[in-house]
Amino acid sequence: PSLTQPVLGICLGMQLLFERSEEGSTPCLGILPGRVRRLTAAAGRPVPHMGWNRLEDWKADPLLAGLAPGPYFYFVHGYGVPACELTVAPVEYGEALSAVVRQDNFWGVQFHPERSAASGARLLRNFLSL
């Protein structure tokens, strides 16, 4: 039997949906194709990426329905997934990273909606209504 209910991976939970991570040698769940990479520090861009960052552009998706343009979300992560075909919404942190990914009934968000004020509350309400 296939899992048909919506699944949401938050932060590390999003990363675990992928095949593997540079963080260790243990395979991840492999539900989504791809690899989680360590972020690279640079001047003005420390690792971990910690704090508020803005989603500038995203594909239409019910998880993001009703969000005001340019919403801010709270991030805390040292690893991430480069923007790819599964990316619904990228975030810029020295490169385009996946902030929201989706494949079928699986969603992942790299940020913490529970710490992201009204935008995060809206996203969680959207998820509960899927």
Backbone torsions as a table, in degrees:
resi	resn	phi	psi	omega
1	PRO	NA	143.4	180.0
2	SER	-94.6	148.2	175.1
3	LEU	-76.8	122.9	-176.9
4	THR	-113.5	-18.2	179.4
5	GLN	-74.2	154.3	179.0
6	PRO	-63.8	142.5	178.1
7	VAL	-126.5	134.1	178.8
8	LEU	-124.3	119.1	173.5
9	GLY	-98.1	127.4	-177.8
10	ILE	-110.3	127.6	177.6
11	CYS	56.6	-111.8	177.5
12	LEU	-58.2	-32.4	177.2
13	GLY	-60.0	-36.8	174.7
14	MET	-65.2	-46.3	-178.1
15	GLN	-60.8	-38.1	-179.3
16	LEU	-65.9	-20.9	178.0
17	LEU	-68.0	-21.2	-177.0
18	PHE	-82.5	177.5	-174.6
19	GLU	-74.4	-42.2	-176.5
20	ARG	-156.9	167.7	-178.7
21	SER	-139.2	146.9	174.4
22	GLU	-70.5	-8.9	-177.6
23	GLU	-69.1	-23.9	-179.9
24	GLY	-169.2	-177.0	-176.5
25	SER	-94.9	-5.9	-179.5
26	THR	-77.1	129.5	178.3
27	PRO	-63.6	150.5	174.1
28	CYS	-87.3	-167.0	-174.8
29	LEU	-70.7	-27.2	177.1
30	GLY	74.1	19.3	178.1
31	ILE	-73.6	-36.3	178.0
32	LEU	-111.7	140.6	177.8
33	PRO	-74.7	142.1	174.7
34	GLY	130.9	175.7	-174.3
35	ARG	-127.9	139.4	175.1
36	VAL	-87.6	130.6	-176.9
37	ARG	-114.4	152.8	174.0
38	ARG	-71.1	136.4	176.2
39	LEU	-72.2	150.0	179.8
40	THR	-103.8	125.1	178.5
41	ALA	-74.5	151.2	175.8
42	ALA	-153.7	171.8	178.8
43	ALA	-56.3	125.3	-179.7
44	GLY	75.9	5.6	-178.3
45	ARG	-138.9	73.6	-177.5
46	PRO	-72.3	160.4	173.1
47	VAL	-118.9	126.9	11.0
48	PRO	-76.9	156.3	171.7
49	HIS	-73.8	109.3	-175.2
50	MET	-132.8	119.2	177.6
51	GLY	136.5	-168.3	-176.5
52	TRP	-83.0	136.9	174.4
53	ASN	-142.5	156.8	-170.2
54	ARG	-107.2	139.8	170.7
55	LEU	-90.2	117.7	-175.7
56	GLU	-91.7	-29.9	-171.7
57	ASP	-152.9	140.8	176.8
58	TRP	-154.3	160.0	175.7
59	LYS	-79.7	152.4	176.1
60	ALA	-60.4	129.0	-179.9
61	ASP	-158.5	139.8	-178.5
62	PRO	-61.4	-24.4	178.9
63	LEU	-65.8	-29.4	-176.5
64	LEU	-105.2	7.9	-177.5
65	ALA	-59.6	137.1	174.2
66	GLY	81.2	1.2	177.4
67	LEU	-75.4	140.5	175.3
68	ALA	-66.6	155.0	177.4
69	PRO	-58.9	140.2	176.4
70	GLY	65.4	43.8	-177.8
71	PRO	-69.7	148.3	176.0
72	TYR	-97.5	142.0	174.8
73	PHE	-133.1	157.4	-176.5
74	TYR	-97.2	124.4	-177.2
75	PHE	-113.2	143.6	169.1
76	VAL	-147.6	98.4	-179.9
77	HIS	-161.4	148.0	176.6
78	GLY	-110.3	-5.6	178.8
79	TYR	-129.0	153.7	-179.7
80	GLY	-159.5	172.1	179.8
81	VAL	-110.1	119.8	176.2
82	PRO	-56.6	148.3	177.8
83	ALA	-53.8	138.0	-174.6
84	CYS	-149.8	-173.8	-177.9
85	GLU	-64.5	-20.7	178.0
86	LEU	-85.5	-8.2	-176.2
87	THR	-70.4	122.3	173.8
88	VAL	-90.1	-39.1	179.5
89	ALA	-142.0	122.4	175.7
90	PRO	-90.2	162.5	170.4
91	VAL	-131.0	143.9	-179.0
92	GLU	-95.0	123.2	173.6
93	TYR	-147.9	70.3	-175.6
94	GLY	83.3	-23.5	175.2
95	GLU	-157.5	167.0	177.2
96	ALA	-78.2	117.3	178.2
97	LEU	-112.1	156.7	176.5
98	SER	-76.7	117.3	173.4
99	ALA	-93.4	-34.9	176.7
100	VAL	-135.8	131.4	175.3
101	VAL	-125.5	157.8	176.6
102	ARG	-153.1	140.3	167.1
103	GLN	-144.1	115.8	-179.2
104	ASP	55.9	-120.7	-177.6
105	ASN	-96.4	14.4	178.3
106	PHE	-109.0	123.4	174.5
107	TRP	-118.3	150.1	171.8
108	GLY	-137.8	141.6	174.9
109	VAL	-126.4	131.8	-178.8
110	GLN	-77.8	-23.2	-179.1
111	PHE	-89.1	179.3	178.9
112	HIS	-107.4	98.8	179.7
113	PRO	-62.8	-31.2	-179.0
114	GLU	-68.4	-13.0	177.5
115	ARG	-114.2	12.5	-170.5
116	SER	-111.5	31.5	172.6
117	ALA	53.2	-142.5	-172.9
118	ALA	-63.2	-37.9	179.5
119	SER	-63.8	-42.4	178.6
120	GLY	-66.5	-40.0	178.4
121	ALA	-63.5	-39.8	179.0
122	ARG	-63.9	-44.4	179.3
123	LEU	-60.6	-43.8	179.9
124	LEU	-66.4	-39.4	174.9
125	ARG	-61.5	-42.4	177.6
126	ASN	-59.3	-44.2	-179.5
127	PHE	-62.0	-43.7	-178.6
128	LEU	-65.1	-21.2	-179.9
129	SER	-93.2	-0.7	-179.6
130	LEU	-68.5	NA	NA
